[in-house]
């Protein structure tokens, strides 16, 4: 029997974050010990509310949630992405307000505490801007020696960005924090747009979630209706990229990378057109990516197989087997189709 790994999740709970959280709860490979929120898709406070409500809906209200940074290390929070995730961050889906409230510690303090509690075994999954992770490094410079691994959904290696021509949203929203995280003395797995934009959840998958007996699956299906409308202009059909869930599946080891070289990577923190770009040294491409001395960033460029069927199967199998007593999900008809 597989022993689940302890996880700290750092997120800005929008729609794909919700799917990633549900997946972490559903997979037998992970045990979520704490969650921190950061401003990105929504404010850190709104993300914490969404996270608490989702945990309650999933029958996992005992997982602690800590409020993290509202503003990036430099500058101010830009207001989120309501055109992508809806005004409330979860596509206008109205969840029952959880009884639980946020923890007394900050997200950075929670990460440091959990790293000390599970030295050498705690896995960190960051699927929002990296402000909280950078703050935790400042709180405890020994953090890299305590955690087992760090997986970051962010960046664009060879693919175009989604905020600027070269920058992906999570990195762009706090480039200075991302630069600190990539420069720290730990190995990082970067899950960039190169692979997440190629991992697409289709309408047939959404209908499977909507038809489920699980209230969690139904809620996720409703959220995806909003997400699909944003991505329809990008893909030319109703569907959506699965950024954060893919990072979660890679972090737990449920899916395998086909091409994932370990390279040197830095973040552009200038004020020019390259701000927020994740610059990955992929010049080893032509020699089959030989080992690079001092390189610590594993950049996932492709998968062995499509992971979306695994995602949907994992969610349905787990949540259809739970019987949490919760109220029916409500949606805002104007926002969710």
VEXDREN-2710 file (C-alpha; in Angstrom, 1 decimal):
% VEXDREN-2710
k/r/px/py/pz
1/UNK/0.0/0.0/0.0
2/UNK/1.4/3.4/-1.0
3/UNK/2.0/5.8/1.8
4/UNK/0.8/9.3/0.8
5/UNK/3.4/12.1/0.8
6/UNK/2.7/15.2/3.0
7/UNK/2.0/18.2/0.9
8/UNK/1.9/22.0/1.4
9/UNK/-0.2/23.7/-1.3
10/UNK/0.3/27.3/-2.2
11/UNK/-2.5/28.7/-4.4
12/UNK/-4.6/31.6/-5.6
13/UNK/-7.8/29.6/-5.8
14/UNK/-9.4/30.2/-9.2
15/UNK/-10.9/27.5/-11.3
16/UNK/-7.9/25.3/-12.2
17/UNK/-6.6/25.7/-8.7
18/UNK/-9.9/24.2/-7.5
19/UNK/-9.4/21.2/-9.7
20/UNK/-5.8/20.8/-8.5
21/UNK/-7.0/21.0/-4.9
22/UNK/-9.7/18.4/-5.5
23/UNK/-7.2/16.2/-7.2
24/UNK/-4.8/16.4/-4.3
25/UNK/-7.6/15.4/-1.9
26/UNK/-8.6/12.6/-4.2
27/UNK/-5.3/11.0/-5.0
28/UNK/-4.0/8.3/-2.6
29/UNK/-0.5/9.7/-3.3
30/UNK/-0.9/12.9/-1.3
31/UNK/-1.9/14.0/2.2
32/UNK/-2.5/17.8/2.3
33/UNK/-1.2/19.1/5.5
34/UNK/-1.7/22.8/4.9
35/UNK/-2.7/25.3/2.3
36/UNK/-1.5/28.9/1.9
37/UNK/-3.2/31.5/-0.4
38/UNK/-1.6/34.3/-2.4
39/UNK/-3.0/37.1/-4.6
40/UNK/-3.1/36.1/-8.2
41/UNK/-6.3/34.9/-9.9
42/UNK/-8.1/36.6/-7.0
43/UNK/-6.9/38.3/-3.8
44/UNK/-5.3/36.1/-1.2
45/UNK/-8.4/36.7/1.0
46/UNK/-10.8/35.7/-1.7
47/UNK/-8.7/32.7/-2.5
48/UNK/-8.7/31.6/1.2
49/UNK/-12.5/31.9/1.2
50/UNK/-12.8/29.7/-2.0
51/UNK/-10.4/27.2/-0.5
52/UNK/-12.2/26.9/2.8
53/UNK/-15.5/26.5/1.1
54/UNK/-14.2/23.9/-1.4
55/UNK/-12.6/21.9/1.5
56/UNK/-15.9/21.9/3.4
57/UNK/-17.7/20.8/0.2
58/UNK/-15.2/18.0/-0.2
59/UNK/-15.6/16.9/3.5
60/UNK/-12.0/18.0/4.2
61/UNK/-12.7/21.0/6.4
62/UNK/-9.9/19.9/8.8
63/UNK/-7.2/20.9/6.4
64/UNK/-5.8/24.3/7.7
65/UNK/-5.7/27.3/5.4
66/UNK/-3.4/30.2/6.0
67/UNK/-3.7/33.7/4.5
68/UNK/-0.7/34.7/2.6
69/UNK/0.6/37.8/0.8
70/UNK/-1.8/40.2/-0.7
71/UNK/0.8/42.2/-2.6
72/UNK/3.9/41.0/-4.5
73/UNK/7.3/41.7/-3.1
74/UNK/7.4/44.9/-5.1
75/UNK/4.4/46.8/-6.3
76/UNK/0.7/46.1/-5.7
77/UNK/-1.8/43.4/-6.5
78/UNK/-3.3/44.0/-9.9
79/UNK/-6.9/43.0/-9.1
80/UNK/-6.9/39.4/-10.4
81/UNK/-8.3/37.9/-13.6
82/UNK/-12.2/38.0/-13.4
83/UNK/-12.4/37.6/-17.2
84/UNK/-10.8/34.2/-16.8
85/UNK/-12.1/33.0/-13.5
86/UNK/-15.2/35.1/-12.7
87/UNK/-15.7/37.8/-10.2
88/UNK/-15.5/35.3/-7.3
89/UNK/-12.6/33.3/-8.8
90/UNK/-14.6/30.1/-9.2
91/UNK/-16.8/30.9/-12.2
92/UNK/-19.7/32.4/-10.3
93/UNK/-20.4/29.2/-8.5
94/UNK/-21.8/30.0/-5.1
95/UNK/-20.6/27.5/-2.5
96/UNK/-22.0/27.2/1.0
97/UNK/-19.8/29.3/3.4
98/UNK/-17.6/27.0/5.5
99/UNK/-17.6/27.3/9.2
100/UNK/-13.9/27.2/9.4
101/UNK/-11.7/30.3/9.3
102/UNK/-8.1/31.0/8.3
103/UNK/-5.3/29.9/10.6
104/UNK/-3.6/32.4/12.9
105/UNK/-0.3/31.9/11.2
106/UNK/0.6/33.3/7.8
107/UNK/1.1/31.1/4.8
108/UNK/4.9/31.6/4.9
109/UNK/4.9/30.7/8.6
110/UNK/2.8/27.6/7.9
111/UNK/5.2/26.4/5.2
112/UNK/8.2/26.8/7.5
113/UNK/6.4/25.0/10.4
114/UNK/5.3/22.1/8.2
115/UNK/8.8/21.8/6.7
116/UNK/10.2/21.4/10.3
117/UNK/7.4/19.0/11.2
118/UNK/8.1/16.8/8.1
119/UNK/11.8/17.3/7.5
120/UNK/12.9/15.7/4.3
121/UNK/9.4/14.5/3.3
122/UNK/7.3/17.6/2.8
123/UNK/6.5/18.3/-0.8
124/UNK/5.7/21.8/-1.9
125/UNK/3.3/22.5/-4.7
126/UNK/3.0/26.2/-5.8
127/UNK/0.3/27.0/-8.3
128/UNK/0.1/30.8/-7.9
129/UNK/2.6/33.6/-7.7
130/UNK/5.6/32.7/-5.6
131/UNK/5.4/35.5/-3.0
132/UNK/4.7/33.2/0.0
133/UNK/7.5/30.8/-1.0
134/UNK/9.9/33.7/-1.2
135/UNK/8.7/35.0/2.2
136/UNK/9.2/31.5/3.7
137/UNK/12.8/31.5/2.4
138/UNK/13.4/34.8/4.1
139/UNK/11.9/33.5/7.3
140/UNK/14.1/30.3/7.3
141/UNK/17.0/30.3/4.9
142/UNK/17.5/26.6/5.7
143/UNK/14.1/25.8/4.1
144/UNK/15.7/24.2/1.0
145/UNK/17.4/21.6/3.2
146/UNK/14.1/20.7/4.9
147/UNK/11.6/20.1/2.0
148/UNK/11.6/17.0/-0.2
149/UNK/10.7/18.7/-3.4
150/UNK/9.2/21.9/-5.0
151/UNK/6.9/21.8/-8.0
152/UNK/5.9/25.2/-9.5
153/UNK/3.2/25.7/-12.1
154/UNK/4.6/28.6/-14.0
155/UNK/6.7/30.0/-16.8
156/UNK/7.0/29.5/-20.5
157/UNK/10.2/27.9/-21.8
158/UNK/9.7/27.7/-25.6
159/UNK/6.0/28.5/-25.7
160/UNK/4.6/32.0/-25.8
161/UNK/3.5/33.6/-22.5
162/UNK/-0.1/34.2/-21.5
163/UNK/0.2/37.7/-20.0
164/UNK/2.9/39.1/-22.3
165/UNK/4.5/37.6/-25.3
166/UNK/7.1/35.9/-23.1
167/UNK/5.7/35.9/-19.5
168/UNK/3.3/33.5/-17.8
169/UNK/0.9/34.8/-15.2
170/UNK/2.2/33.2/-12.0
171/UNK/5.7/34.4/-12.7
172/UNK/4.7/37.8/-14.1
173/UNK/2.6/38.6/-11.0
174/UNK/5.7/38.5/-8.8
175/UNK/9.0/38.1/-10.8
176/UNK/11.2/39.0/-7.9
177/UNK/9.7/36.2/-5.8
178/UNK/10.0/33.7/-8.6
179/UNK/13.7/34.7/-9.1
180/UNK/14.4/34.1/-5.4
181/UNK/12.7/30.7/-5.5
182/UNK/14.6/29.5/-8.6
183/UNK/17.9/30.8/-7.2
184/UNK/17.4/29.0/-3.8
185/UNK/19.4/25.9/-3.0
186/UNK/16.8/23.3/-3.9
187/UNK/15.7/21.4/-6.9
188/UNK/12.6/22.8/-8.6
189/UNK/10.3/21.1/-11.1
190/UNK/8.8/23.8/-13.4
191/UNK/5.6/23.0/-15.1
192/UNK/5.3/25.7/-17.8
193/UNK/2.8/26.6/-20.5
194/UNK/4.7/24.4/-22.9
195/UNK/3.1/21.4/-21.4
196/UNK/0.0/22.8/-19.6
197/UNK/-1.4/24.3/-22.8
198/UNK/-1.1/20.9/-24.4
199/UNK/-3.2/19.3/-21.6
200/UNK/-6.8/20.1/-22.5
201/UNK/-10.0/19.2/-20.8
202/UNK/-12.8/18.9/-23.3
203/UNK/-16.6/19.3/-23.1
204/UNK/-17.0/15.5/-22.9
205/UNK/-15.0/15.5/-19.7
206/UNK/-16.9/18.5/-18.3
207/UNK/-20.2/16.6/-19.0
208/UNK/-18.8/13.6/-17.0
209/UNK/-18.3/15.9/-14.0
210/UNK/-21.7/17.5/-14.3
211/UNK/-23.4/14.1/-14.6
212/UNK/-21.7/12.8/-11.5
213/UNK/-23.5/12.0/-8.3
214/UNK/-20.8/14.0/-6.5
215/UNK/-21.5/17.6/-5.5
216/UNK/-17.8/18.3/-5.7
217/UNK/-17.6/17.0/-9.3
218/UNK/-20.8/18.9/-10.2
219/UNK/-19.4/22.2/-8.8
220/UNK/-16.1/21.7/-10.7
221/UNK/-18.1/21.1/-13.9
222/UNK/-20.1/24.3/-13.4
223/UNK/-16.9/26.3/-12.8
224/UNK/-15.4/24.9/-16.0
225/UNK/-18.3/26.4/-18.0
226/UNK/-17.0/29.8/-17.3
227/UNK/-13.4/28.8/-17.9
228/UNK/-14.3/27.2/-21.3
229/UNK/-15.7/30.5/-22.5
230/UNK/-12.4/32.2/-21.9
231/UNK/-10.4/29.5/-23.7
232/UNK/-12.8/29.2/-26.6
233/UNK/-11.2/32.2/-28.3
234/UNK/-7.8/30.5/-27.8
235/UNK/-8.5/27.0/-28.9
236/UNK/-11.4/27.6/-31.2
237/UNK/-13.7/25.3/-29.3
238/UNK/-15.2/25.0/-25.7
239/UNK/-12.4/23.5/-23.7
240/UNK/-9.7/24.6/-21.3
241/UNK/-6.0/24.1/-20.4
242/UNK/-5.3/22.2/-17.2
243/UNK/-2.4/24.2/-15.7
244/UNK/-2.6/23.6/-12.0
245/UNK/-4.1/20.0/-12.0
246/UNK/-1.2/18.9/-14.3
247/UNK/1.3/20.4/-11.9
248/UNK/-0.4/18.5/-9.0
249/UNK/-0.3/15.2/-10.9
250/UNK/3.4/15.6/-11.7
251/UNK/4.1/16.5/-8.1
252/UNK/2.6/13.4/-6.8
253/UNK/4.2/11.2/-9.5
254/UNK/0.9/10.0/-11.0
255/UNK/1.9/11.1/-14.5
256/UNK/5.4/11.0/-16.1
257/UNK/7.2/13.5/-18.2
258/UNK/8.6/12.4/-21.6
259/UNK/11.0/15.4/-21.9
260/UNK/12.1/17.2/-18.8
261/UNK/15.7/18.4/-18.9
262/UNK/17.4/19.8/-15.8
263/UNK/18.7/23.2/-16.8
264/UNK/19.7/26.5/-15.5
265/UNK/16.7/28.9/-15.3
266/UNK/16.4/32.5/-14.2
267/UNK/13.6/35.1/-14.2
268/UNK/13.8/38.5/-15.9
269/UNK/13.1/41.1/-13.2
270/UNK/13.8/44.1/-15.4
271/UNK/11.1/46.7/-16.2
272/UNK/11.4/46.0/-19.9
273/UNK/9.3/43.9/-22.3
274/UNK/10.9/40.7/-21.0
275/UNK/9.7/41.3/-17.4
276/UNK/8.5/38.0/-15.9
277/UNK/10.0/35.8/-18.6
278/UNK/11.4/32.5/-17.3
279/UNK/14.6/32.1/-19.2
280/UNK/15.5/28.4/-19.4
281/UNK/18.8/27.4/-21.0
282/UNK/17.7/24.8/-23.4
283/UNK/20.7/24.9/-25.7
284/UNK/21.3/21.2/-24.8
285/UNK/18.3/20.3/-27.0
286/UNK/20.5/19.3/-30.0
287/UNK/22.6/16.9/-27.9
288/UNK/19.7/15.3/-26.2
289/UNK/20.0/17.5/-23.1
290/UNK/23.2/16.2/-21.5
291/UNK/23.7/16.9/-17.7
292/UNK/24.5/20.5/-16.9
293/UNK/26.8/21.2/-13.9
294/UNK/25.0/23.2/-11.3
295/UNK/21.6/23.0/-13.0
296/UNK/18.7/22.6/-10.5
297/UNK/15.5/23.4/-12.5
298/UNK/13.7/20.5/-14.1
299/UNK/11.6/21.9/-16.9
300/UNK/8.7/19.7/-18.1
301/UNK/8.2/20.1/-21.8
302/UNK/6.1/17.1/-22.7
303/UNK/4.3/14.1/-21.1
304/UNK/4.4/10.4/-21.9
305/UNK/0.6/10.4/-22.3
306/UNK/-2.5/12.7/-21.9
307/UNK/-3.2/13.1/-18.2
308/UNK/-6.8/14.5/-18.5
309/UNK/-8.5/11.1/-18.5
310/UNK/-6.5/10.2/-15.3
311/UNK/-7.6/13.5/-13.7
312/UNK/-11.3/13.0/-14.4
313/UNK/-11.2/9.3/-13.4
314/UNK/-9.4/10.1/-10.1
315/UNK/-11.9/12.9/-9.2
316/UNK/-15.0/10.8/-10.0
317/UNK/-13.8/7.6/-8.4
318/UNK/-12.9/9.4/-5.1
319/UNK/-15.8/11.9/-4.8
320/UNK/-18.5/9.6/-5.9
321/UNK/-17.4/7.3/-3.0
322/UNK/-17.7/10.1/-0.4
323/UNK/-20.9/11.0/1.4
324/UNK/-20.2/14.4/2.9
325/UNK/-23.5/16.1/4.0
326/UNK/-23.5/19.4/2.1
327/UNK/-26.0/21.7/0.5
328/UNK/-26.6/21.7/-3.2
329/UNK/-24.3/23.8/-5.3
330/UNK/-25.8/27.1/-6.6
331/UNK/-24.6/29.0/-9.6
332/UNK/-25.1/32.5/-11.0
333/UNK/-26.9/31.9/-14.3
334/UNK/-25.5/35.0/-15.9
335/UNK/-22.0/33.7/-15.4
336/UNK/-22.1/30.0/-15.6
337/UNK/-23.4/28.0/-18.5
END
